[in-house]
Structure formats: C-alpha cells, structure tokens
Amino acid sequence: MPDPIPEIVRGWTRLILPMLACILVGACTTAQVQYNNMLHDDEKYSPFANYFVIDDPIIRNEIVVQALSLVGTNYRWGGSSRKDGMDCSGLVVYAVKKASNRSLPHHAATIALMTRPIKFNELAPGDLVFFNTMKRRHSHVGIYLGKDRFVHAPAPGQTVRIDSLKTQYFAEHLDGLHTFARKTTP
C-alpha cells in the first residue's frame, strides 16, 4: 500500500505554488492614477532632505544605458547580478553602481525615500518609476527611458524587459516618480 503522505504533499504543492506565483506577480488593485498630480501628500519635495543625488546628466544617461544592457536578464528575487539574475531593485542598484560607482540599498521603498519625488511633467530618462504591486507603496521600481517607456525586472519566471506606463496594469499601479537630479531653483 503506497504511503499517503507524499500524495498529500503533492496535492498541497499543486495548490500552494500557483497561489504563491500570483502573489509574487503582484495581482492587486489600486485607484486609477492621475498623471497630472503624481505627488502624494506624504511625498513632497523637502529642501531639508538628504536625497541621493547624481548631478552629472551624463551619468544619469549612463544609468539608462546600463539598464538597457540588462534586458533579457533572468528575474531572481533578491538578485542584483547579470549572471545570477535580479529583481526590480537589484536592477536599479546594478545600473546606478555601474554608472556612478555609488551604492543604493536593495529595497524599492527605501530607494524611494532616498530619491527626490517629482511630478509627471518633470520625468526624464534615468528617473525612477515606482508601482504599488503588492498592496504597499513603492513595492516595485523601474528606470524610466523616455516616451512613457521604462525597463524593469517584472516577476519570477520572466526577464528584464521594457514596458509602457500607458499599459493598463502599470498605469493603474503607478504610485511614484523620483529622480536623482538635484532640484533647480527658478
């Protein structure tokens, strides 16, 4: 008579693994994003904040080049290398380190706290776009390329790719825009 435990384990595995995949993909809902007012009340520019600034526009453009060089890299949660794979914040950490030789923490929400929030009309290549994909602010991040496109590491089983902010899913989940550029005074 076969042992019933392995069959039970297999049954639970078939049930739990698809559920975990759905959670990791970030199947959640939020209100429709209004692009003309992207800054949340708790996410305004502070002249007293010690933002992570990259003054040189050439380096900010190099961040875009580095991010584009990663297209096709496998997703790996917690990863930040081209060889082993990377997640969304790992992609940002990798691109910024390669372009500027400076380090960011490997956590999307912390990167959001360290970078200056901007409005949609200020968004430029090399800036960061944040999404609420796990029912919490800034749980996913990508690097803006221009023309409503961004590069990111989307989810397990996928690769680093380019997507559009106009795609319904990303438009509905967009919840922050940030830059490495210093605020200029008029």
Residue, then its C-alpha position, 0 to 999 in steps of 0.5 A: m500500500p503506497d504511503p499517503i503522505p507524499e500524495i498529500v504533499r503533492g496535492w498541497t504543492r499543486l495548490i500552494l505554488p500557483m497561489l504563491a506565483c500570483i502573489l509574487v506577480g503582484a495581482c492587486t488593485t489600486a485607484q486609477v492614477q492621475y498623471n497630472n498630480m503624481l505627488h502624494d501628500d506624504e511625498k513632497y519635495s523637502p529642501f531639508a532632505n538628504y536625497f541621493v543625488i547624481d548631478d552629472p546628466i551624463i551619468r544619469n544617461e549612463i544609468v539608462v544605458q546600463a539598464l538597457s544592457l540588462v534586458g533579457t536578464n533572468y528575474r531572481w528575487g533578491g538578485s542584483s547580478r547579470k549572471d545570477g539574475m535580479d529583481c526590480s531593485g537589484l536592477v536599479v542598484y546594478a545600473v546606478k553602481k555601474a554608472s556612478n560607482r555609488s551604492l543604493p540599498h536593495h529595497a524599492a521603498t527605501i530607494a524611494l525615500m532616498t530619491r527626490p519625488i517629482k511630478f509627471n511633467e518633470l520625468a526624464p530618462g534615468d528617473l525612477v518609476f515606482f508601482n504599488t504591486m503588492k498592496r504597499r507603496h513603492s513595492h516595485v521600481g523601474i528606470y524610466l527611458g523616455k516616451d512613457r517607456f521604462v525597463h524593469a525586472p517584472a516577476p519570477g519566471q520572466t526577464v528584464r524587459i521594457d514596458s509602457l506606463k500607458t499599459q493598463y496594469f502599470a498605469e493603474h499601479l503607478d504610485g511614484l516618480h523620483t529622480f536623482a537630479r538635484k532640484t533647480t531653483p527658478 
